[in-house]
Amino acid sequence: MVKHINQSEFETLLKEEKLPIVVDFWATWCGPCKMLGPVLEEVSKEYEGKAVFVKIDVDENMELAQKYGISSIPNVLFFKDGVLKDNSLGFAPKSVLASFVEKNL
């Protein structure tokens, strides 16, 4: 399951979560973001218990988006042990997104 969170929730999650964190930076007006949503949801179910999946709206969390250099969306970031490890820019089909998560676990 993918949870929608804000900046303060993300900062807490980054400090406290032991599992890797997959973060989808998105916006409601972004077509490719809307396409990626259901794909991310499917992948999150496959990796339940192995990673935490969250979505962060760039319009509501501009400071956080700026901190991570998000200039194009959707942009999926992978954090492990509280550190940014990798990112995937743009829409990706399920097989590509699952491979991205798998290689970073």
N, C-alpha and C positions, 0 to 999 in steps of 0.2 A: 504494500500500500504506500502511495506517495502522499506525504503530508505537506500542506502549504504552511510555510513559516515566515517569520519576519527576522530582521537583523538581530535583535536581542536573543530570540530563540535559537538562531543559528550559532551565535557566539557561545551560548551555553552548551549546545549540542556538540560543537567542535571541541570544547574542553572536556566534556563528560562522557561522550560516546566512545565505546571501545571498538565497535565495528566501523569499517570504512563508511564514508558518507558520500553519496552521489547527489549532487545539487544541480537542479535544472533552473538556470536563470532564464526567465521568460517574461512575456507581457500579454495582456488580454487582446491587444490589437494585432498581434503577430501571427500571421497565417501558419508559417512553418512550426511555430510553438504549439498551436492548436493541433497540428498533425502529430507532433511528437508526444503530446500528453498521453494518449491511449497506449502508445508504444512503450513509454516509460512505465506506465502502470503494469503492463504485461511483464516487462523485464523485472520490475520490483517484486512481483509475485514469485518469479523463478529464483530470485536471489534472497528471498525472505530468510532472515536469520544469518545471512552472510554479509549484508550491507544494509544501510539505512538510506532511503530515497526521500528527498525533499524538493519542493519547488519554492523559488523565491521570485516574486514579482519585481522586476527592475524599476518600475515606476513608483512603487511604494517603498523601495529600499535602495534608493539611488546611491547613498553613501557606500553601502556594501558592494554594489555593482562596480562602483568606481574603484574601490579598494582592490578588487580582483581584476581590474582592467577589462570589464565586460563592455565592449563597444558594439558587438553584434550578437543577436539572439536568434534561435535558442543556443545557449552555450552550457554544456553539461560539464561540471567540474567534479573531479574525483579526489577526495581527501582520505588520507590514511594516516593514523596516529596524529591527527590534528594538522597535518601538513598537506598542502596542495600537491598532488602527484601528477595529474594529467587533466586534459580537457578535450572535449569533442564539440566542434562548432558546427551549427546548422542541423537540419533534419537528418536523422539516420534511421534506416529501417531496423526492425527488431534484431535481425541477425548481427548487424553492425554494432548496435548499441550493446547487445549481450556480449559480443567479443570485446568491446571496450571495457566493460565492467570486469569480465573474466581475466583479461590480461593485467588488470591493476589490483586484483584481490591479493 
